[in-house]
Amino acid sequence: MSLLRLGAMLRTQRGSRKVRDIATEIGISPATLTRVEAGKQPDIGTFQKICTWLKISPAELLDVPQVLVNPAQEPVAPAASVHFRADRELPPSTAADLANLILAAQRELARLARQRHHNVSPRI
């Protein structure tokens, strides 16, 4: 799935119900809902509210790979959120590249933390 589908998903889920009614359910303004349905990227707070209303994982929409924190655990989405609000003209490919860079850095930091944790011997 892709963030580019968010507007279409909202329109489909809203159906024939009024924008004002759905915006109230989601907890955002009708103008914001209209903008997102038209393809504009929401800010991170609005994005979370919309995902909750749609009953979907933000990671799924952002195409964030699932990672294993512990091999015995279920996959979880990385904790970092990647969102570019300031530049509305940022090309999608650039945003995706920056998101991948940030997530790669997060994965490396998590790997280093795990390595340090495993290399520390308990003191007796």
A tleap script that builds the chain and sets N, CA, C and O, in Angstrom:
source leaprc.protein.ff14SB
mol = sequence {
  NMET SER LEU LEU ARG LEU GLY ALA MET LEU
  ARG THR GLN ARG GLY SER ARG LYS VAL ARG
  ASP ILE ALA THR GLU ILE GLY ILE SER PRO
  ALA THR LEU THR ARG VAL GLU ALA GLY LYS
  GLN PRO ASP ILE GLY THR PHE GLN LYS ILE
  CYS THR TRP LEU LYS ILE SER PRO ALA GLU
  LEU LEU ASP VAL PRO GLN VAL LEU VAL ASN
  PRO ALA GLN GLU PRO VAL ALA PRO ALA ALA
  SER VAL HIE PHE ARG ALA ASP ARG GLU LEU
  PRO PRO SER THR ALA ALA ASP LEU ALA ASN
  LEU ILE LEU ALA ALA GLN ARG GLU LEU ALA
  ARG LEU ALA ARG GLN ARG HIE HIE ASN VAL
  SER PRO ARG CILE
}
set mol.1.N position { 0.842 -1.164 0.000 }
set mol.1.CA position { 0.000 0.000 0.000 }
set mol.1.C position { 0.890 1.230 0.000 }
set mol.1.O position { 2.085 1.122 0.273 }
set mol.2.N position { 0.337 2.392 -0.299 }
set mol.2.CA position { 1.127 3.603 -0.403 }
set mol.2.C position { 0.363 4.790 0.167 }
set mol.2.O position { -0.867 4.834 0.136 }
set mol.3.N position { 1.118 5.746 0.685 }
set mol.3.CA position { 0.525 6.966 1.205 }
set mol.3.C position { -0.274 7.688 0.124 }
set mol.3.O position { -1.209 8.428 0.431 }
set mol.4.N position { 0.090 7.475 -1.137 }
set mol.4.CA position { -0.615 8.123 -2.235 }
set mol.4.C position { -2.067 7.639 -2.333 }
set mol.4.O position { -2.903 8.307 -2.943 }
set mol.5.N position { -2.365 6.490 -1.740 }
set mol.5.CA position { -3.729 5.949 -1.782 }
set mol.5.C position { -4.609 6.443 -0.638 }
set mol.5.O position { -5.794 6.112 -0.590 }
set mol.6.N position { -4.061 7.218 0.272 }
set mol.6.CA position { -4.801 7.642 1.452 }
set mol.6.C position { -6.087 8.383 1.090 }
set mol.6.O position { -7.144 8.079 1.643 }
set mol.7.N position { -6.017 9.336 0.186 }
set mol.7.CA position { -7.201 10.104 -0.209 }
set mol.7.C position { -8.289 9.213 -0.771 }
set mol.7.O position { -9.460 9.360 -0.422 }
set mol.8.N position { -7.906 8.287 -1.641 }
set mol.8.CA position { -8.882 7.367 -2.235 }
set mol.8.C position { -9.499 6.464 -1.178 }
set mol.8.O position { -10.695 6.177 -1.223 }
set mol.9.N position { -8.684 6.016 -0.226 }
set mol.9.CA position { -9.202 5.161 0.840 }
set mol.9.C position { -10.220 5.924 1.688 }
set mol.9.O position { -11.254 5.375 2.070 }
set mol.10.N position { -9.921 7.191 1.978 }
set mol.10.CA position { -10.852 8.007 2.752 }
set mol.10.C position { -12.175 8.191 2.010 }
set mol.10.O position { -13.251 8.038 2.588 }
set mol.11.N position { -12.077 8.521 0.731 }
set mol.11.CA position { -13.303 8.721 -0.062 }
set mol.11.C position { -14.138 7.450 -0.106 }
set mol.11.O position { -15.361 7.503 0.024 }
set mol.12.N position { -13.484 6.311 -0.289 }
set mol.12.CA position { -14.195 5.030 -0.344 }
set mol.12.C position { -14.862 4.723 0.992 }
set mol.12.O position { -16.033 4.347 1.033 }
set mol.13.N position { -14.126 4.881 2.075 }
set mol.13.CA position { -14.666 4.580 3.406 }
set mol.13.C position { -15.782 5.556 3.788 }
set mol.13.O position { -16.751 5.165 4.440 }
set mol.14.N position { -15.652 6.813 3.388 }
set mol.14.CA position { -16.669 7.818 3.704 }
set mol.14.C position { -17.953 7.534 2.945 }
set mol.14.O position { -19.045 7.748 3.472 }
set mol.15.N position { -17.833 7.052 1.709 }
set mol.15.CA position { -19.012 6.757 0.901 }
set mol.15.C position { -19.829 8.003 0.650 }
set mol.15.O position { -19.291 9.030 0.237 }
set mol.16.N position { -21.119 7.923 0.895 }
set mol.16.CA position { -22.002 9.061 0.639 }
set mol.16.C position { -22.208 9.929 1.875 }
set mol.16.O position { -22.977 10.889 1.842 }
set mol.17.N position { -21.525 9.592 2.960 }
set mol.17.CA position { -21.667 10.401 4.177 }
set mol.17.C position { -21.009 11.760 3.990 }
set mol.17.O position { -20.100 11.905 3.172 }
set mol.18.N position { -21.455 12.734 4.727 }
set mol.18.CA position { -20.970 14.114 4.598 }
set mol.18.C position { -19.562 14.268 5.153 }
set mol.18.O position { -19.193 13.651 6.152 }
set mol.19.N position { -18.790 15.109 4.477 }
set mol.19.CA position { -17.415 15.398 4.901 }
set mol.19.C position { -17.406 15.886 6.343 }
set mol.19.O position { -16.574 15.446 7.136 }
set mol.20.N position { -18.310 16.781 6.690 }
set mol.20.CA position { -18.354 17.343 8.045 }
set mol.20.C position { -18.563 16.248 9.096 }
set mol.20.O position { -17.917 16.266 10.144 }
set mol.21.N position { -19.452 15.306 8.822 }
set mol.21.CA position { -19.725 14.230 9.778 }
set mol.21.C position { -18.497 13.337 9.977 }
set mol.21.O position { -18.154 12.987 11.106 }
set mol.22.N position { -17.850 12.978 8.889 }
set mol.22.CA position { -16.673 12.097 8.982 }
set mol.22.C position { -15.506 12.832 9.629 }
set mol.22.O position { -14.768 12.253 10.427 }
set mol.23.N position { -15.340 14.099 9.290 }
set mol.23.CA position { -14.264 14.885 9.905 }
set mol.23.C position { -14.449 14.933 11.420 }
set mol.23.O position { -13.479 14.824 12.169 }
set mol.24.N position { -15.674 15.092 11.863 }
set mol.24.CA position { -15.963 15.090 13.302 }
set mol.24.C position { -15.631 13.742 13.920 }
set mol.24.O position { -15.051 13.687 15.004 }
set mol.25.N position { -15.987 12.656 13.250 }
set mol.25.CA position { -15.652 11.309 13.741 }
set mol.25.C position { -14.146 11.126 13.880 }
set mol.25.O position { -13.662 10.575 14.869 }
set mol.26.N position { -13.410 11.599 12.872 }
set mol.26.CA position { -11.950 11.439 12.860 }
set mol.26.C position { -11.292 12.354 13.879 }
set mol.26.O position { -10.276 11.998 14.477 }
set mol.27.N position { -11.879 13.550 14.078 }
set mol.27.CA position { -11.289 14.533 14.984 }
set mol.27.C position { -10.451 15.565 14.259 }
set mol.27.O position { -9.505 16.113 14.825 }
set mol.28.N position { -10.798 15.836 12.996 }
set mol.28.CA position { -10.093 16.838 12.194 }
set mol.28.C position { -11.121 17.790 11.589 }
set mol.28.O position { -12.325 17.547 11.672 }
set mol.29.N position { -10.646 18.857 10.991 }
set mol.29.CA position { -11.574 19.809 10.371 }
set mol.29.C position { -12.057 19.280 9.021 }
set mol.29.O position { -11.363 18.498 8.371 }
set mol.30.N position { -13.246 19.709 8.607 }
set mol.30.CA position { -13.725 19.321 7.276 }
set mol.30.C position { -12.769 19.765 6.159 }
set mol.30.O position { -12.591 19.055 5.170 }
set mol.31.N position { -12.161 20.939 6.326 }
set mol.31.CA position { -11.213 21.430 5.307 }
set mol.31.C position { -10.012 20.500 5.206 }
set mol.31.O position { -9.536 20.218 4.106 }
set mol.32.N position { -9.524 20.024 6.337 }
set mol.32.CA position { -8.380 19.102 6.329 }
set mol.32.C position { -8.755 17.800 5.648 }
set mol.32.O position { -7.990 17.276 4.839 }
set mol.33.N position { -9.935 17.272 5.972 }
set mol.33.CA position { -10.380 16.030 5.341 }
set mol.33.C position { -10.485 16.214 3.828 }
set mol.33.O position { -10.072 15.337 3.069 }
set mol.34.N position { -11.022 17.320 3.393 }
set mol.34.CA position { -11.151 17.590 1.965 }
set mol.34.C position { -9.785 17.645 1.294 }
set mol.34.O position { -9.602 17.102 0.204 }
set mol.35.N position { -8.820 18.305 1.948 }
set mol.35.CA position { -7.464 18.396 1.378 }
set mol.35.C position { -6.819 17.015 1.263 }
set mol.35.O position { -6.211 16.695 0.242 }
set mol.36.N position { -6.952 16.200 2.307 }
set mol.36.CA position { -6.341 14.862 2.278 }
set mol.36.C position { -7.020 13.997 1.217 }
set mol.36.O position { -6.351 13.256 0.497 }
set mol.37.N position { -8.337 14.090 1.123 }
set mol.37.CA position { -9.045 13.338 0.083 }
set mol.37.C position { -8.601 13.775 -1.310 }
set mol.37.O position { -8.647 12.988 -2.256 }
set mol.38.N position { -8.172 15.029 -1.433 }
set mol.38.CA position { -7.718 15.552 -2.724 }
set mol.38.C position { -6.260 15.188 -3.018 }
set mol.38.O position { -5.737 15.525 -4.080 }
set mol.39.N position { -5.600 14.493 -2.067 }
set mol.39.CA position { -4.240 14.031 -2.324 }
set mol.39.C position { -3.141 14.763 -1.583 }
set mol.39.O position { -1.967 14.442 -1.770 }
set mol.40.N position { -3.476 15.734 -0.751 }
set mol.40.CA position { -2.458 16.439 0.037 }
set mol.40.C position { -2.028 15.560 1.201 }
set mol.40.O position { -2.828 14.795 1.740 }
set mol.41.N position { -0.760 15.671 1.587 }
set mol.41.CA position { -0.243 14.873 2.695 }
set mol.41.C position { -0.626 15.532 4.015 }
set mol.41.O position { -0.428 16.735 4.189 }
set mol.42.N position { -1.171 14.754 4.942 }
set mol.42.CA position { -1.528 15.324 6.245 }
set mol.42.C position { -0.312 15.444 7.149 }
set mol.42.O position { 0.717 14.812 6.911 }
set mol.43.N position { -0.443 16.276 8.206 }
set mol.43.CA position { 0.620 16.306 9.209 }
set mol.43.C position { 0.542 15.000 10.005 }
set mol.43.O position { -0.415 14.240 9.857 }
set mol.44.N position { 1.531 14.742 10.835 }
set mol.44.CA position { 1.656 13.443 11.488 }
set mol.44.C position { 0.491 13.156 12.442 }
set mol.44.O position { 0.040 12.014 12.534 }
set mol.45.N position { 0.001 14.179 13.153 }
set mol.45.CA position { -1.126 13.979 14.064 }
set mol.45.C position { -2.401 13.617 13.310 }
set mol.45.O position { -3.139 12.717 13.709 }
set mol.46.N position { -2.644 14.325 12.227 }
set mol.46.CA position { -3.813 14.039 11.392 }
set mol.46.C position { -3.685 12.660 10.762 }
set mol.46.O position { -4.658 11.909 10.690 }
set mol.47.N position { -2.483 12.332 10.307 }
set mol.47.CA position { -2.239 11.021 9.704 }
set mol.47.C position { -2.588 9.900 10.682 }
set mol.47.O position { -3.220 8.914 10.303 }
set mol.48.N position { -2.175 10.055 11.940 }
set mol.48.CA position { -2.469 9.042 12.955 }
set mol.48.C position { -3.971 8.915 13.179 }
set mol.48.O position { -4.493 7.803 13.268 }
set mol.49.N position { -4.667 10.040 13.270 }
set mol.49.CA position { -6.121 10.013 13.475 }
set mol.49.C position { -6.824 9.325 12.303 }
set mol.49.O position { -7.747 8.535 12.499 }
set mol.50.N position { -6.380 9.632 11.094 }
set mol.50.CA position { -6.990 9.030 9.906 }
set mol.50.C position { -6.743 7.519 9.890 }
set mol.50.O position { -7.656 6.742 9.610 }
set mol.51.N position { -5.514 7.106 10.190 }
set mol.51.CA position { -5.205 5.674 10.219 }
set mol.51.C position { -6.048 4.956 11.262 }
set mol.51.O position { -6.533 3.851 11.018 }
set mol.52.N position { -6.223 5.576 12.414 }
set mol.52.CA position { -7.053 4.988 13.462 }
set mol.52.C position { -8.489 4.842 12.959 }
set mol.52.O position { -9.109 3.795 13.147 }
set mol.53.N position { -9.014 5.877 12.329 }
set mol.53.CA position { -10.382 5.825 11.815 }
set mol.53.C position { -10.531 4.772 10.716 }
set mol.53.O position { -11.540 4.070 10.650 }
set mol.54.N position { -9.515 4.670 9.855 }
set mol.54.CA position { -9.553 3.667 8.786 }
set mol.54.C position { -9.254 2.252 9.287 }
set mol.54.O position { -9.462 1.269 8.575 }
set mol.55.N position { -8.757 2.169 10.536 }
set mol.55.CA position { -8.369 0.887 11.136 }
set mol.55.C position { -7.251 0.211 10.342 }
set mol.55.O position { -7.306 -0.980 10.036 }
set mol.56.N position { -6.231 1.018 10.018 }
set mol.56.CA position { -5.058 0.494 9.324 }
set mol.56.C position { -3.799 0.962 10.045 }
set mol.56.O position { -3.822 1.965 10.759 }
set mol.57.N position { -2.724 0.247 9.860 }
set mol.57.CA position { -1.442 0.597 10.458 }
set mol.57.C position { -0.775 1.697 9.639 }
set mol.57.O position { -0.715 1.597 8.414 }
set mol.58.N position { -0.271 2.747 10.294 }
set mol.58.CA position { 0.472 3.769 9.558 }
set mol.58.C position { 1.655 3.170 8.796 }
set mol.58.O position { 1.977 3.627 7.700 }
set mol.59.N position { 2.297 2.161 9.360 }
set mol.59.CA position { 3.440 1.518 8.699 }
set mol.59.C position { 3.028 0.906 7.365 }
set mol.59.O position { 3.793 0.926 6.401 }
set mol.60.N position { 1.828 0.371 7.318 }
set mol.60.CA position { 1.334 -0.232 6.085 }
set mol.60.C position { 1.190 0.824 4.987 }
set mol.60.O position { 1.560 0.584 3.838 }
set mol.61.N position { 0.659 1.976 5.341 }
set mol.61.CA position { 0.489 3.049 4.354 }
set mol.61.C position { 1.818 3.651 3.921 }
set mol.61.O position { 1.968 4.082 2.778 }
set mol.62.N position { 2.774 3.680 4.830 }
set mol.62.CA position { 4.076 4.275 4.523 }
set mol.62.C position { 5.034 3.279 3.884 }
set mol.62.O position { 6.177 3.622 3.580 }
set mol.63.N position { 4.575 2.053 3.680 }
set mol.63.CA position { 5.418 0.998 3.124 }
set mol.63.C position { 6.685 0.793 3.950 }
set mol.63.O position { 7.766 0.556 3.410 }
set mol.64.N position { 6.529 0.889 5.276 }
set mol.64.CA position { 7.652 0.678 6.186 }
set mol.64.C position { 7.804 -0.816 6.388 }
set mol.64.O position { 6.840 -1.493 6.745 }
set mol.65.N position { 9.002 -1.344 6.167 }
set mol.65.CA position { 9.192 -2.780 6.368 }
set mol.65.C position { 9.031 -3.144 7.832 }
set mol.65.O position { 9.402 -2.375 8.719 }
set mol.66.N position { 8.481 -4.308 8.078 }
set mol.66.CA position { 8.347 -4.810 9.437 }
set mol.66.C position { 9.709 -5.349 9.862 }
set mol.66.O position { 10.405 -5.987 9.072 }
set mol.67.N position { 10.086 -5.089 11.112 }
set mol.67.CA position { 11.374 -5.566 11.614 }
set mol.67.C position { 11.142 -6.421 12.842 }
set mol.67.O position { 10.131 -6.269 13.528 }
set mol.68.N position { 12.061 -7.307 13.118 }
set mol.68.CA position { 11.984 -8.129 14.317 }
set mol.68.C position { 12.865 -7.514 15.388 }
set mol.68.O position { 14.071 -7.358 15.198 }
set mol.69.N position { 12.264 -7.167 16.506 }
set mol.69.CA position { 13.034 -6.641 17.621 }
set mol.69.C position { 13.730 -7.804 18.311 }
set mol.69.O position { 14.889 -7.703 18.714 }
set mol.70.N position { 13.023 -8.883 18.438 }
set mol.70.CA position { 13.529 -10.098 19.049 }
set mol.70.C position { 12.987 -11.225 18.175 }
set mol.70.O position { 11.778 -11.268 17.946 }
set mol.71.N position { 13.808 -12.129 17.682 }
set mol.71.CA position { 13.319 -13.166 16.788 }
set mol.71.C position { 12.128 -13.953 17.330 }
set mol.71.O position { 11.366 -14.522 16.548 }
set mol.72.N position { 11.954 -13.998 18.644 }
set mol.72.CA position { 10.825 -14.727 19.219 }
set mol.72.C position { 9.544 -13.902 19.195 }
set mol.72.O position { 8.461 -14.428 19.450 }
set mol.73.N position { 9.665 -12.597 18.886 }
set mol.73.CA position { 8.504 -11.715 18.879 }
set mol.73.C position { 7.912 -11.584 17.489 }
set mol.73.O position { 8.518 -11.975 16.492 }
set mol.74.N position { 6.713 -11.026 17.449 }
set mol.74.CA position { 6.070 -10.710 16.186 }
set mol.74.C position { 6.762 -9.496 15.567 }
set mol.74.O position { 7.353 -8.698 16.294 }
set mol.75.N position { 6.703 -9.337 14.239 }
set mol.75.CA position { 7.271 -8.149 13.623 }
set mol.75.C position { 6.555 -6.895 14.114 }
set mol.75.O position { 5.343 -6.896 14.331 }
set mol.76.N position { 7.330 -5.830 14.283 }
set mol.76.CA position { 6.757 -4.542 14.668 }
set mol.76.C position { 7.311 -3.473 13.746 }
set mol.76.O position { 8.380 -3.640 13.159 }
set mol.77.N position { 6.588 -2.388 13.623 }
set mol.77.CA position { 7.052 -1.287 12.798 }
set mol.77.C position { 8.134 -0.529 13.558 }
set mol.77.O position { 8.085 -0.453 14.786 }
set mol.78.N position { 9.105 0.031 12.850 }
set mol.78.CA position { 10.114 0.836 13.522 }
set mol.78.C position { 9.464 1.981 14.282 }
set mol.78.O position { 8.408 2.481 13.892 }
set mol.79.N position { 10.105 2.393 15.373 }
set mol.79.CA position { 9.521 3.423 16.228 }
set mol.79.C position { 9.583 4.808 15.608 }
set mol.79.O position { 8.737 5.650 15.910 }
set mol.80.N position { 10.548 5.063 14.762 }
set mol.80.CA position { 10.677 6.399 14.188 }
set mol.80.C position { 9.567 6.672 13.198 }
set mol.80.O position { 9.154 5.796 12.439 }
set mol.81.N position { 9.097 7.897 13.221 }
set mol.81.CA position { 8.108 8.324 12.242 }
set mol.81.C position { 8.824 9.185 11.223 }
set mol.81.O position { 9.652 10.026 11.572 }
set mol.82.N position { 8.501 8.970 9.971 }
set mol.82.CA position { 9.118 9.750 8.913 }
set mol.82.C position { 8.021 10.533 8.232 }
set mol.82.O position { 7.104 9.959 7.644 }
set mol.83.N position { 8.122 11.865 8.314 }
set mol.83.CA position { 7.083 12.697 7.735 }
set mol.83.C position { 7.715 14.029 7.320 }
set mol.83.O position { 8.509 14.600 8.067 }
set mol.84.N position { 7.370 14.508 6.159 }
set mol.84.CA position { 7.924 15.738 5.638 }
set mol.84.C position { 6.781 16.720 5.411 }
set mol.84.O position { 6.057 16.634 4.419 }
set mol.85.N position { 6.631 17.661 6.356 }
set mol.85.CA position { 5.514 18.588 6.317 }
set mol.85.C position { 5.917 19.935 5.727 }
set mol.85.O position { 5.103 20.565 5.052 }
set mol.86.N position { 7.123 20.388 5.953 }
set mol.86.CA position { 7.514 21.739 5.607 }
set mol.86.C position { 7.500 22.008 4.103 }
set mol.86.O position { 7.085 23.085 3.676 }
set mol.87.N position { 7.939 21.067 3.311 }
set mol.87.CA position { 8.051 21.291 1.871 }
set mol.87.C position { 6.940 20.553 1.142 }
set mol.87.O position { 7.038 19.351 0.898 }
set mol.88.N position { 5.887 21.279 0.796 }
set mol.88.CA position { 4.737 20.671 0.123 }
set mol.88.C position { 5.069 20.285 -1.320 }
set mol.88.O position { 4.322 19.532 -1.943 }
set mol.89.N position { 6.181 20.792 -1.854 }
set mol.89.CA position { 6.573 20.509 -3.236 }
set mol.89.C position { 7.659 19.436 -3.315 }
set mol.89.O position { 8.235 19.216 -4.380 }
set mol.90.N position { 7.935 18.782 -2.217 }
set mol.90.CA position { 8.957 17.745 -2.194 }
set mol.90.C position { 8.522 16.585 -3.090 }
set mol.90.O position { 7.462 15.999 -2.870 }
set mol.91.N position { 9.331 16.250 -4.097 }
set mol.91.CA position { 8.952 15.135 -4.972 }
set mol.91.C position { 8.827 13.837 -4.176 }
set mol.91.O position { 9.628 13.592 -3.275 }
set mol.92.N position { 7.834 13.002 -4.493 }
set mol.92.CA position { 7.642 11.754 -3.755 }
set mol.92.C position { 8.889 10.872 -3.718 }
set mol.92.O position { 9.152 10.210 -2.714 }
set mol.93.N position { 9.650 10.860 -4.801 }
set mol.93.CA position { 10.857 10.019 -4.806 }
set mol.93.C position { 11.893 10.539 -3.809 }
set mol.93.O position { 12.584 9.748 -3.167 }
set mol.94.N position { 12.005 11.843 -3.677 }
set mol.94.CA position { 12.935 12.425 -2.713 }
set mol.94.C position { 12.475 12.132 -1.293 }
set mol.94.O position { 13.284 11.770 -0.439 }
set mol.95.N position { 11.172 12.287 -1.033 }
set mol.95.CA position { 10.630 11.980 0.287 }
set mol.95.C position { 10.880 10.516 0.639 }
set mol.95.O position { 11.252 10.202 1.770 }
set mol.96.N position { 10.676 9.625 -0.324 }
set mol.96.CA position { 10.903 8.195 -0.087 }
set mol.96.C position { 12.379 7.921 0.205 }
set mol.96.O position { 12.702 7.140 1.100 }
set mol.97.N position { 13.273 8.564 -0.548 }
set mol.97.CA position { 14.705 8.381 -0.307 }
set mol.97.C position { 15.095 8.868 1.084 }
set mol.97.O position { 15.851 8.199 1.788 }
set mol.98.N position { 14.581 10.033 1.484 }
set mol.98.CA position { 14.889 10.560 2.812 }
set mol.98.C position { 14.317 9.655 3.905 }
set mol.98.O position { 14.971 9.408 4.918 }
set mol.99.N position { 13.105 9.168 3.696 }
set mol.99.CA position { 12.489 8.258 4.669 }
set mol.99.C position { 13.333 6.995 4.818 }
set mol.99.O position { 13.582 6.539 5.934 }
set mol.100.N position { 13.768 6.435 3.700 }
set mol.100.CA position { 14.598 5.224 3.747 }
set mol.100.C position { 15.921 5.484 4.457 }
set mol.100.O position { 16.405 4.625 5.195 }
set mol.101.N position { 16.509 6.656 4.245 }
set mol.101.CA position { 17.755 7.013 4.911 }
set mol.101.C position { 17.557 7.096 6.426 }
set mol.101.O position { 18.369 6.574 7.191 }
set mol.102.N position { 16.490 7.745 6.852 }
set mol.102.CA position { 16.210 7.879 8.281 }
set mol.102.C position { 15.950 6.511 8.906 }
set mol.102.O position { 16.459 6.213 9.986 }
set mol.103.N position { 15.164 5.686 8.233 }
set mol.103.CA position { 14.875 4.355 8.769 }
set mol.103.C position { 16.111 3.463 8.794 }
set mol.103.O position { 16.269 2.652 9.706 }
set mol.104.N position { 16.995 3.604 7.797 }
set mol.104.CA position { 18.245 2.832 7.795 }
set mol.104.C position { 19.119 3.249 8.974 }
set mol.104.O position { 19.746 2.409 9.618 }
set mol.105.N position { 19.157 4.544 9.250 }
set mol.105.CA position { 19.935 5.024 10.394 }
set mol.105.C position { 19.355 4.481 11.696 }
set mol.105.O position { 20.102 4.088 12.592 }
set mol.106.N position { 18.034 4.458 11.803 }
set mol.106.CA position { 17.400 3.921 12.997 }
set mol.106.C position { 17.721 2.439 13.163 }
set mol.106.O position { 18.023 1.987 14.267 }
set mol.107.N position { 17.656 1.688 12.074 }
set mol.107.CA position { 17.972 0.253 12.154 }
set mol.107.C position { 19.416 0.037 12.598 }
set mol.107.O position { 19.692 -0.857 13.399 }
set mol.108.N position { 20.332 0.846 12.085 }
set mol.108.CA position { 21.739 0.709 12.461 }
set mol.108.C position { 21.941 1.045 13.936 }
set mol.108.O position { 22.693 0.360 14.630 }
set mol.109.N position { 21.281 2.084 14.414 }
set mol.109.CA position { 21.386 2.427 15.837 }
set mol.109.C position { 20.821 1.308 16.709 }
set mol.109.O position { 21.391 0.990 17.753 }
set mol.110.N position { 19.719 0.717 16.292 }
set mol.110.CA position { 19.136 -0.399 17.043 }
set mol.110.C position { 20.089 -1.594 17.035 }
set mol.110.O position { 20.243 -2.272 18.052 }
set mol.111.N position { 20.732 -1.857 15.885 }
set mol.111.CA position { 21.684 -2.962 15.791 }
set mol.111.C position { 22.861 -2.733 16.730 }
set mol.111.O position { 23.292 -3.653 17.426 }
set mol.112.N position { 23.382 -1.503 16.751 }
set mol.112.CA position { 24.504 -1.190 17.632 }
set mol.112.C position { 24.112 -1.322 19.106 }
set mol.112.O position { 24.901 -1.795 19.924 }
set mol.113.N position { 22.897 -0.904 19.435 }
set mol.113.CA position { 22.428 -1.028 20.815 }
set mol.113.C position { 22.325 -2.498 21.212 }
set mol.113.O position { 22.717 -2.874 22.316 }
set mol.114.N position { 21.794 -3.336 20.304 }
set mol.114.CA position { 21.706 -4.776 20.591 }
set mol.114.C position { 23.101 -5.374 20.760 }
set mol.114.O position { 23.329 -6.201 21.644 }
set mol.115.N position { 24.032 -4.948 19.903 }
set mol.115.CA position { 25.403 -5.464 19.964 }
set mol.115.C position { 26.049 -5.084 21.299 }
set mol.115.O position { 26.705 -5.910 21.933 }
set mol.116.N position { 25.861 -3.838 21.718 }
set mol.116.CA position { 26.412 -3.409 23.014 }
set mol.116.C position { 25.775 -4.199 24.143 }
set mol.116.O position { 26.458 -4.570 25.097 }
set mol.117.N position { 24.478 -4.463 24.052 }
set mol.117.CA position { 23.770 -5.209 25.085 }
set mol.117.C position { 24.318 -6.636 25.188 }
set mol.117.O position { 24.482 -7.156 26.292 }
set mol.118.N position { 24.599 -7.265 24.054 }
set mol.118.CA position { 25.098 -8.638 24.057 }
set mol.118.C position { 26.573 -8.720 24.450 }
set mol.118.O position { 27.022 -9.757 24.937 }
set mol.119.N position { 27.330 -7.644 24.245 }
set mol.119.CA position { 28.760 -7.656 24.559 }
set mol.119.C position { 29.060 -7.300 26.009 }
set mol.119.O position { 30.206 -7.409 26.445 }
set mol.120.N position { 28.056 -6.881 26.757 }
set mol.120.CA position { 28.270 -6.522 28.154 }
set mol.120.C position { 28.072 -7.775 29.006 }
set mol.120.O position { 26.989 -8.359 29.036 }
set mol.121.N position { 29.147 -8.177 29.701 }
set mol.121.CA position { 29.036 -9.367 30.548 }
set mol.121.C position { 28.525 -8.939 31.923 }
set mol.121.O position { 28.881 -7.870 32.419 }
set mol.122.N position { 27.701 -9.764 32.526 }
set mol.122.CA position { 27.157 -9.405 33.850 }
set mol.122.C position { 28.275 -9.388 34.894 }
set mol.122.O position { 29.184 -10.218 34.877 }
set mol.123.N position { 28.177 -8.420 35.796 }
set mol.123.CA position { 29.152 -8.329 36.876 }
set mol.123.C position { 28.691 -9.204 38.035 }
set mol.123.O position { 27.516 -9.228 38.401 }
set mol.124.N position { 29.642 -9.911 38.587 }
set mol.124.CA position { 29.325 -10.816 39.711 }
set mol.124.C position { 30.016 -10.328 40.944 }
set mol.124.O position { 29.888 -10.938 42.006 }
savepdb mol mol.pdb
quit
